Amino acid sequence: MKWYDVVDFDESAHPFVADSADLKGFDAEQFRRGRQVRSWDPNAWYRATKPEYDGEPDDILGEHLYIPVYSARLREALRSAGIGEIQYLSVKVIRPDGSEIPGYAIANILSLVPALDVAETRIVQRFPLDFPNPNVRGKIEDIRGVALRAHTLEGHDIIRLAESPLRVFVSDRFREIFRRRKLTGYAFHRIRVV
């Protein structure tokens, strides 16, 4: 069983990068809970505000909030392969000149899986118990040398890690679809599955 940590990766020499957004009352944290979003406003937007950020958009949109935003091409490839576990929320993508790049949607990943094998993971750094934000005290801040438990991954192709919801992991099937269709915007780093 092969699984990968995904990292946003700019494929093009001059990628499009959104540095501003209005998600109409939603914040980035709400897309890391593994729950359906209700009452989505399709007028939500991402925007590149500077000419130097106005380049060729990848299939994984370059953006500043660390929320996966997928192209229509990527969404169709995943749907055709039967990969679910994602709620798509259409979002406008706007160039600095005000023109729109069509076809993008936030990928709200619904599978929040407690898959981290802490004993087999090289580094697990936790927020100190006296950290100023009481909501994160004692929770995982950073992990490296990730090891995931195989039995928790069965039946999934894309997950957020419950122990560290900012992280997205995908199956080899997801990666192969991405590579076969020559999609852009993710780099895949193989992780250990135990």
RODO-2510 file (C-alpha; in nm, 4 decimals, decimal comma):
residues 194
     n   res          X          Y          Z
     1     m     0,0000     0,0000     0,0000
     2     k     0,1537     0,3298    -0,1133
     3     w     0,0487     0,6679     0,0253
     4     y     0,1821     1,0179    -0,0292
     5     d     0,2019     1,3513     0,1465
     6     v     0,1039     1,6199    -0,1053
     7     v     0,2782     1,9515    -0,1275
     8     d     0,1674     2,2444    -0,3421
     9     f     0,4214     2,2687    -0,6188
    10     d     0,4324     2,5322    -0,8915
    11     e     0,4774     2,3439    -1,2185
    12     s     0,4791     2,6433    -1,4493
    13     a     0,7678     2,8861    -1,4794
    14     h     0,5353     3,1735    -1,3912
    15     p     0,2347     3,0379    -1,1960
    16     f    -0,0836     3,2145    -1,0979
    17     v    -0,0906     3,2709    -0,7199
    18     a    -0,3913     3,4124    -0,5357
    19     d    -0,2877     3,6334    -0,2459
    20     s    -0,6324     3,7648    -0,1495
    21     a    -0,9676     3,5967    -0,0860
    22     d    -1,3219     3,6528     0,0338
    23     l    -1,4813     3,3221     0,1329
    24     k    -1,8044     3,4947     0,2358
    25     g    -1,7914     3,4284     0,6087
    26     f    -1,5930     3,1028     0,6029
    27     d    -1,2339     3,0710     0,7203
    28     a    -0,9611     2,8207     0,6313
    29     e    -1,0104     2,6234     0,9523
    30     q    -1,3652     2,5259     0,8520
    31     f    -1,2226     2,3292     0,5569
    32     r    -1,0059     2,1155     0,7866
    33     r    -1,2850     1,9593     0,9930
    34     g    -1,3975     1,6871     0,7539
    35     r    -1,7561     1,8168     0,7500
    36     q    -1,9899     1,9212     0,4708
    37     v    -2,0159     2,2966     0,4244
    38     r    -2,3735     2,4233     0,4156
    39     s    -2,4981     2,7510     0,2686
    40     w    -2,1989     2,8071     0,0427
    41     d    -2,1995     3,1370    -0,1442
    42     p    -2,0795     3,0819    -0,5043
    43     n    -1,9695     3,4464    -0,5124
    44     a    -1,6716     3,3582    -0,2905
    45     w    -1,3457     3,4472    -0,4612
    46     y    -0,9689     3,4253    -0,4755
    47     r    -0,7650     3,6970    -0,6446
    48     a    -0,4096     3,7690    -0,7488
    49     t    -0,3592     4,1348    -0,6636
    50     k    -0,0160     4,1916    -0,8202
    51     p     0,0819     4,1533    -1,1852
    52     e     0,3770     3,9323    -1,0880
    53     y     0,1265     3,6783    -0,9420
    54     d    -0,0684     3,6623    -1,2681
    55     g     0,0639     3,3562    -1,4465
    56     e    -0,0478     3,0181    -1,5703
    57     p    -0,2823     2,8531    -1,3154
    58     d    -0,2039     2,4952    -1,2123
    59     d    -0,4706     2,2300    -1,1543
    60     i    -0,4075     2,2871    -0,7829
    61     l    -0,4499     2,6608    -0,7577
    62     g    -0,1641     2,8469    -0,5953
    63     e    -0,3231     3,0316    -0,3033
    64     h    -0,2330     3,1706     0,0386
    65     l    -0,4842     2,9994     0,2732
    66     y    -0,3623     2,6386     0,2279
    67     i    -0,7042     2,5185     0,1165
    68     p    -0,6986     2,2837    -0,1843
    69     v    -0,8610     2,4515    -0,4840
    70     y    -0,9022     2,2133    -0,7813
    71     s    -0,9482     2,2820    -1,1515
    72     a    -1,2413     2,1413    -1,3496
    73     r    -0,9921     1,9113    -1,5253
    74     l    -0,8752     1,7595    -1,1953
    75     r    -1,2286     1,7271    -1,0577
    76     e    -1,3416     1,5435    -1,3717
    77     a    -1,0433     1,3058    -1,3528
    78     l    -1,1253     1,2213    -0,9896
    79     r    -1,4976     1,1802    -1,0600
    80     s    -1,4273     0,9528    -1,3582
    81     a    -1,2123     0,7329    -1,1356
    82     g    -1,4803     0,7187    -0,8661
    83     i    -1,2768     0,9117    -0,6091
    84     g    -1,5235     1,0792    -0,3772
    85     e    -1,4677     1,1992    -0,0210
    86     i    -1,4576     1,5589    -0,1469
    87     q    -1,7235     1,8295    -0,1484
    88     y    -1,6618     2,0791    -0,4273
    89     l    -1,7511     2,4428    -0,3633
    90     s    -1,7283     2,6664    -0,6689
    91     v    -1,5170     2,9748    -0,6257
    92     k    -1,4310     3,2628    -0,8566
    93     v    -1,0651     3,3068    -0,9438
    94     i    -0,9767     3,6585    -1,0521
    95     r    -0,6697     3,7982    -1,2238
    96     p    -0,5241     4,1390    -1,1265
    97     d    -0,6991     4,2951    -1,4296
    98     g    -1,0389     4,1751    -1,2999
    99     s    -1,0884     3,8962    -1,5547
   100     e    -1,1985     3,5575    -1,4265
   101     i    -1,0302     3,2194    -1,4678
   102     p    -1,3242     2,9759    -1,4880
   103     g    -1,3668     2,6271    -1,3487
   104     y    -1,2170     2,6231    -0,9980
   105     a    -1,3684     2,4866    -0,6771
   106     i    -1,2506     2,4474    -0,3201
   107     a    -1,1910     2,0790    -0,2470
   108     n    -1,3437     2,0291     0,0975
   109     i    -1,1899     1,6932     0,1952
   110     l    -1,4455     1,5046     0,4041
   111     s    -1,2327     1,2138     0,5265
   112     l    -1,0700     1,3172     0,8539
   113     v    -0,8901     0,9991     0,9582
   114     p    -0,6953     0,9257     1,2804
   115     a    -0,4191     0,7433     1,0920
   116     l    -0,0937     0,8718     1,2446
   117     d     0,1257     0,6046     1,4018
   118     v     0,2967     0,8242     1,6604
   119     a     0,5425     0,5525     1,7672
   120     e     0,6680     0,5065     1,4089
   121     t     0,6696     0,8760     1,3135
   122     r     1,0137     1,0358     1,3439
   123     i     0,9241     1,3763     1,4877
   124     v     0,6037     1,4782     1,6545
   125     q     0,6150     1,8301     1,7956
   126     r     0,3277     1,9430     2,0140
   127     f     0,2163     2,2904     2,1160
   128     p     0,3306     2,3610     2,4745
   129     l     0,0688     2,3315     2,7483
   130     d     0,1195     2,7020     2,8264
   131     f     0,0741     2,8108     2,4617
   132     p    -0,1262     3,1387     2,4402
   133     n    -0,4058     2,9811     2,2343
   134     p    -0,5744     2,7308     2,4688
   135     n    -0,7486     2,5567     2,1749
   136     v    -0,4219     2,4077     2,0476
   137     r    -0,2355     2,3331     2,3725
   138     g    -0,0966     1,9802     2,3647
   139     k    -0,2071     1,9269     2,0028
   140     i     0,0306     1,8340     1,7231
   141     e     0,2079     2,1332     1,5721
   142     d     0,4452     1,9564     1,3319
   143     i     0,5196     1,6040     1,2149
   144     r     0,8054     1,4711     1,0041
   145     g     0,8960     1,1253     0,8874
   146     v     0,5253     1,0403     0,8872
   147     a     0,4078     0,6841     0,9329
   148     l     0,0388     0,6036     0,8818
   149     r    -0,1493     0,2957     1,0037
   150     a    -0,2544     0,0828     0,7053
   151     h    -0,5848    -0,0427     0,8474
   152     t    -0,7161     0,3140     0,8907
   153     l    -0,6518     0,3994     0,5246
   154     e    -0,8566     0,1199     0,3695
   155     g    -1,1401     0,2496     0,1532
   156     h    -0,9860     0,5972     0,1190
   157     d    -0,8000     0,7735    -0,1608
   158     i    -0,7628     1,1177    -0,0023
   159     i    -0,7633     1,2121     0,3659
   160     r    -0,6868     1,4855     0,6080
   161     l    -0,4957     1,3565     0,9050
   162     a    -0,7120     1,3929     1,2178
   163     e    -0,4026     1,4482     1,4291
   164     s    -0,2810     1,7291     1,2014
   165     p    -0,5724     1,8462     0,9798
   166     l    -0,3653     2,0884     0,7742
   167     r    -0,1973     1,7871     0,6087
   168     v    -0,3482     1,6094     0,3074
   169     f    -0,2463     1,2551     0,2115
   170     v    -0,3412     1,0616    -0,1001
   171     s    -0,3317     0,7032    -0,2204
   172     d    -0,1199     0,5702    -0,5034
   173     r    -0,4386     0,5537    -0,7121
   174     f    -0,4887     0,9307    -0,6709
   175     r    -0,1243     0,9951    -0,7636
   176     e    -0,1469     0,7738    -1,0729
   177     i    -0,4585     0,9568    -1,1971
   178     f    -0,2752     1,2854    -1,1435
   179     r     0,0308     1,1657    -1,3361
   180     r    -0,1574     0,9880    -1,6162
   181     r    -0,3692     1,2964    -1,6893
   182     k    -0,0603     1,5227    -1,6681
   183     l    -0,2203     1,7416    -1,4033
   184     t    -0,0164     2,0109    -1,2308
   185     g     0,0268     2,1697    -0,8905
   186     y     0,1067     1,8848    -0,6489
   187     a     0,4366     1,7183    -0,5644
   188     f     0,4014     1,3735    -0,4059
   189     h     0,6291     1,2552    -0,1241
   190     r     0,5939     0,8883    -0,0362
   191     i     0,5398     0,8181     0,3316
   192     r     0,5605     0,4999     0,5349
   193     v     0,2516     0,2870     0,5907
   194     v     0,2802     0,0388     0,8793
***
